[in-house]
């Protein structure tokens, strides 16, 4: 459904957003107090920030599916109805009565 140009733009947008989010986390790590730094190693802090950034980027992809999945299903059913006509209605009645 996506063409190559829009897919490339989306990938670049995600990459740009991800790098800015990681930069924000790094600035946050620089502002940590010495007491907080003594509780964890640098590797643990960096790992937690990287995981947080990745989970946030995964969330944006799933949030996109909230509106696009019902739209794709509705369009598929509309085009299926146009192609098959009353056969779809027969299948719908059949599945409705068996469930």
C-alpha positions as CSV (number, residue, x, y, z in Angstrom):
1,X,0.0,0.0,0.0
2,X,3.0,2.3,0.6
3,X,5.1,3.5,-2.2
4,X,8.9,3.7,-1.9
5,X,9.1,7.4,-1.4
6,X,6.6,7.6,1.5
7,X,8.3,4.6,3.1
8,X,11.6,6.3,2.9
9,X,10.2,9.5,4.4
10,X,8.6,7.6,7.2
11,X,11.9,5.8,7.9
12,X,13.8,9.1,8.0
13,X,11.2,10.6,10.2
14,X,11.5,7.7,12.7
15,X,15.3,7.9,12.6
16,X,15.3,11.7,13.2
17,X,12.8,11.4,16.1
18,X,14.7,8.5,17.6
19,X,18.0,10.3,17.5
20,X,16.4,13.4,19.1
21,X,14.8,11.3,21.8
22,X,18.1,9.6,22.6
23,X,19.8,13.0,22.7
24,X,17.2,14.2,25.2
25,X,17.8,11.2,27.4
26,X,21.6,11.8,27.2
27,X,21.0,15.4,28.4
28,X,18.9,14.0,31.2
29,X,21.7,11.7,32.2
30,X,24.2,14.6,32.3
31,X,21.9,16.4,34.8
32,X,21.8,13.4,37.2
33,X,23.1,14.0,40.7
34,X,26.2,12.2,42.0
35,X,24.1,10.2,44.5
36,X,21.9,8.8,41.7
37,X,25.0,8.0,39.6
38,X,26.5,5.9,42.4
39,X,23.4,3.7,42.5
40,X,23.8,2.4,39.0
41,X,26.7,2.0,36.5
42,X,26.9,4.0,33.3
43,X,26.1,0.9,31.3
44,X,22.9,0.3,33.1
45,X,21.8,3.9,32.7
46,X,22.5,3.9,29.0
47,X,20.8,0.5,28.5
48,X,17.7,1.7,30.3
49,X,17.6,4.9,28.2
50,X,18.0,3.0,25.0
51,X,15.2,0.6,25.9
52,X,12.9,3.5,26.8
53,X,13.6,5.2,23.5
54,X,13.0,1.9,21.5
55,X,9.7,1.3,23.4
56,X,8.6,4.8,22.6
57,X,9.4,4.3,18.9
58,X,7.5,1.0,18.9
59,X,4.5,2.7,20.5
60,X,4.3,5.3,17.7
61,X,4.0,2.5,15.1
62,X,1.3,0.8,17.1
63,X,-0.6,4.1,17.7
64,X,-0.6,4.5,13.9
65,X,-2.4,1.1,13.6
66,X,-5.3,2.3,15.8
67,X,-6.7,4.4,13.0
68,X,-5.2,2.7,9.9
69,X,-6.3,-0.9,10.7
70,X,-10.1,-0.2,10.8
71,X,-9.7,1.9,7.7
72,X,-7.9,-0.8,5.8
73,X,-10.5,-3.4,6.9
74,X,-13.4,-1.2,5.9
75,X,-11.8,-0.5,2.5
76,X,-11.1,-4.2,1.9
77,X,-14.7,-5.1,2.7
78,X,-16.0,-2.3,0.4
79,X,-13.9,-3.5,-2.5
80,X,-14.7,-7.2,-1.8
81,X,-18.4,-6.3,-1.8
82,X,-18.0,-4.6,-5.2
83,X,-16.1,-7.5,-6.6
84,X,-18.2,-10.4,-5.3
85,X,-21.6,-8.8,-4.7
86,X,-24.2,-10.9,-2.9
87,X,-21.7,-13.7,-2.3
88,X,-20.2,-11.8,0.6
89,X,-23.7,-11.3,2.1
90,X,-24.2,-15.1,1.9
91,X,-20.9,-15.7,3.6
92,X,-21.8,-13.1,6.3
93,X,-25.1,-14.8,7.0
94,X,-23.5,-18.2,7.1
95,X,-20.8,-17.2,9.6
96,X,-23.3,-15.2,11.7
97,X,-25.6,-18.3,12.0
98,X,-22.8,-20.7,12.8
99,X,-21.2,-18.6,15.5
